[in-house]
Amino acid sequence: MMPGLDHAVLITLIFVAGLFGFATDRVRHDLVALLMLGASVVLGIVPGKQAFSGFGDPVVITVAAVMIVSAAISRSGILAHALRPLRRVMHRESGIAATYALLCGIASAFMNNVGALALLLPAALATCRSAKVAPSRILMPMAFASLLGGLVTLIGTPPNVILAELRADYDRPAFGMFDFTWVGLPLALAGLVLTLLMVRFLPSRASSDAEPLKFRIADYLFELRIPKGYRRTLTVEQLAATGTGEDRLAVHAIDRGGLLFTAPRLSRAFRPGDIVQVEGRAPVVEQALERFGLELASDAEDDLLEGSFAECVVTDKSALIASGNPSLLLEQSGAALVAISRRGKNIAEGLAALRLQPGDVILVQIAQERVGELVNAFDLLPLAERPLNLRLAARDWLPLAALVGAIAAASTGLANLAVSLVLAVVMLGLTGRLKSQVYQDIDWPIIILLAALIPVAQAFSDSGAGDAIAGMISAFGQDRPDWLMIAVTLGLTMAITPFLNNAAAVLIMGPIAAETGLATGTAVDAMLMAVAIGASCDFLTPIGHQSNTLVWGPGGYRFSDYARVGTPLTALVLILGTTLITLVWS
């Protein structure tokens, strides 16, 4: 330890630096957590022998097991059976939105909420296309429903699991499976109703009313080639005039033999061999290809089956994110990267040099029979109907039965939740439901983040830094009603969660909220519940939770679209959540 500096000061500085790292999003969240752990060990705040104690913590084991069981359920084919009787109501926008949002909410109460959304997203998009409904009116309610559904049970979202174990540090038994239901269920139902009422305020983008297309995601980044021997005179202004209104093409750059012209002037004329980077809707790009006799750059370079396209969402587990050249990585697998859709940001880099991000929608050209192989190899989420035959796994109820058995064992006290879920995983492995996919089913960045932050959070609590912050909040809360302290805790947690991973927000806010409750006389359980609700309810940005990010590209949303629907929903959670927590737990 550095002489003259107190542990509380050092750990506070580490947390401030970590918060900055989380908020700026320049470094991966799991790497930020590892850096915080490393700094704590080097400075002597966390003993070296306890540095990796987080990997054996019941919270980490529980979260990993939930991910595995959730993935097994998603492959079980139960989705096909659940959707079949509901098809009769899925012909209009309101019916589709209500059906998929309700299914998302129910599924996310008992499995990982991101997994529940990923399970239903391809089917929802296929339904939108067949019913000619804009996906932008359906997907955000699904994402919000997955967040609301996670409030209902202990295993609905990692923050609940963390807080359940944290409660045991204050001489109370850990929260049970359905302790969250008393507040979470009415809040989820009210939030779901409000979200569906707000659907009318969502934009109608990427509508399926357009002409039949190979792909329909809102705005893609394309690379077009001016063919060799091209004799026409074509300027940037003429190409950009393709389409009307908001659908007009945006010309970002011209690659002329390695010389890059960014934001080219409107009067610049193209030359044969130029590669032109444009952003726009797929039908408008197809119109430009036909009108001006241009080519997709990938068509000129790759000998693939014409017309074999697949569009997929890049998940946060995809190896394409870490690759400095995803185009080359896909090429090695026999696929060509044709276009990218990234909502909310302009992209002015070439496809070959572009780093992909979670939520990006990519259009790839690949033989149709190899789409399933590509999806599995790179952890992609296909936006057409899944290239898997759901009938092959029909009526495989064992994964669901394993989860129900684990919940029953934990609820009756037969075994703790971590042990129950691990036994469920073992049973699924012995019966051949997991195979080699078990390690791919785990969201390793979340596991690493949790395992690294748990000893750091414990050191933060032991140092007295958390008590000092709690003392400052308590000074404000002295002689004030319990509901006000609950509202402050809930609001503060909701405010910081968009800039942090929700698990990190709980690890930071949980001990502070509990100590504040002890100092002000507000029930600790109520304060912990406020943190649980606040950490799971980020409706204002597409980056605060993976569910929001997952629908950002496919829905064609802009950053501001989330606040349009999310602001009333946030106000509802703050008001109704405070009321329910006060009535039930205070």
Residue, then its C-alpha position, 0 to 999 in steps of 0.5 A: m500500500m502507498p504510505g500516507l494514503d487511506h484505503a477509503v481514499l484509494i478505493t474511492l479513486i479506483f471506483v471513480a476511474g472505473l465509473f469513468g471507464f464504464a461511462t465513456d465505453r471506450v474500453r470493454h466493461d469486463l476489462v474495466a472491471l479487471l483493471m479495477l481489480g488489478a489496481s486494488v490488488v497492487l495497492g494492497i486494498v484487495p489481498g492477493k489470495q482473495a483476488f479471484s474469490g469472485f469466481g466462486d461466489p454463488v452469485v456468479i455461479t447462479v448467473a452462469a447457470v441461468m444463462i445455460v438453462s435459458a439457452a437450452i430452453s430457447r433451443s427446445g422448440i417450445l417457442a413454436h408451440a407457444l406461438r401456434p395458438l396465438r397466430r390468429v391474433m397476429h394480423r394487426e399491429s396492436g395484436i402483434a405488439a401485445t402478443y410478443a411483448l407479453l411473451c417476452g415479459i413472461a419468458s424473461a421472468f424465468m430466463n435471462n431477459v436478453g435471451a428471452l428477447a433474442l429467442l423471440l426477435p426473429a419470429a417477431l420480424a418474420t411476423c411483421r413482414s408477413a403482416k406488413v407491419a413496421p418492425s419499429r412499432i413492435l421491437m421496442p415494446m418487446a425490449f421494454a417488456s423483457l426488462l419489466g419481466g425480469l423484475v418479477t422473479l429472482i432469476g429474471t435478471p442478474p441484479n436480483v441475484i446479486l441483491a438477494e445475496l447482499r441481503a444476507d450480509y445484513d443478518r437477513p436470509a437471502f431474498g427468495m424466488f418470488d420475493f420480488t414478485w410483490v413489487g415486480l409483477p404489478l409494476a411489470l403489468a402497468g409498465l406493459v400496458l403503458t408501453l403498448l399505449m405508447v406504441r402510436f408514438l413510435p416511428s413507422r420505419a422500415s415498413s414492409d409496405a415497400e416493394p418486395l426486397k431481399f432485405r428491409i432493414a432501415d438504413y444500411l452502409f453499402e459499398l458500391r463499385i463504379p464498373k470498369g469501362y463505365r462511360r456515363t458521367l455520374t456525380v455525387e449530387q446525382l447519386a445522392a438524389t436517388g430517393t426522396g425526402e428522408d430516404r435519399l442516399a447519403v454519400h460518405a466517401i469515395d475510395r479511388g485506388g486507396l486514396l480516400f475522399t471523405a464527405p466528397r463535394l457534390s460536383r465530384a464525378f466518379r471514375p471507373g473502379d471507384i468504390v463509393q460508400v453510401e448509407g440508405r435504405a435497401p430499396v433506394v440502393e437497389q434503385a441506384l444500382e439499376r438506374f446508374g448501372l452500378e455494382l455491389a462491391s462484394d459482387a465484383e470480388d466474391d464468387l457467391l450464389e447470386g441473391s443468397f443474402a442473410e441479415c443478422v444482428v451482431t450480439d455482444k458475444s460475437a467474435l466479429i466484435a473483437s476482430g479488427n477486420p470482420s470482413l476478412l473473418l467472414e470471407q474466410s468462412g465463405a461469406a461476404l460482408v455487403a452492408i452494415s446498419r448502425r442506427g444513431k451514428n454516421i459511419a465514414e469508414g470502409l467496411a474492411a476497416l470498420r469495427l462492428q458493435p453489438g446491435d449492428v445489423i449486417l447483410v452478408q452474401i452466403a450460400q443459403e444452406r450455410v447460413g445456419e453454420l455462419v450464425n452458430a460460428f459467429d454468435l449472430l441473430p438471424l433476422a429472417e426465420r431461424p435457419l433451424n427446424l423447430r419441429l425437430a425439437a418439438r415437445d422437448w419439455l426437459p429444459l423447462a422441467a429442469l428450470v421448474g425443478a430448480i425453482a421448486a428446490a430453491s423455493t422449498g429450501l431443499a437446496n440453495l438456488a446456485v446448487s439447484l441450478v447447477l444440478a439442473v445444468v448437470m441433468l441437461g448435460l447428461t441427457g444430451r441437451l447441452k453438447s458442445q454449446v454449453y460454454q457458448d451459452i455463457d455471457w462471459p463478459i458479464i461473468i468476468l465483470l461480476a467476478a472481478l467487481i465482487p472483491v472490489a465492492q467488498a473492499f469498498s464496503d470494508s474500507g468505510a468509503g461506502d459508509a461515508i457516501a451513505g452518511m452524506i445521503s443519510a444527512f439529507g434523509q434525516d427526519r424525512p419520510d421513508w418513501l422519499m429515501i426510497a424514491v431517491t435511491l430508486g431515482l439515483t440507481m436509474a440515473i447511473t444505470p444507463f452509463l454502467n452495466n446494470a450488474a455493476a450499478v447494483l454492486i456499487m449502489g447496493p451496499i450504499a443503499a443498505e447503509t443509508g437505510l440503517a442510518t435513516g431508519t428506512a427498512v434495508d429490504a426496501m432500499l435494496m428493492a429500490v436498487a433492484i428496480g432501478a438497475s433493471c429499468d433503463f428505458l431512456t437509451p439504447i446503450g444502457h441495457q443489452s435488450n435495448t441495444l439488440v433491437w436498435g438496428p433491426g427496429g431502425y431506431r434513432f437514439s431519441d426514440y427511446a426517450r420518447v417512449g421511455t420517459p413516461l415509462t421511467a416516470l411510472v416506475l419511479i412513482l408506482g415503484t416507490t409506492l409499491i416498495t413503501l407499501v410492501w417492504s417499508 
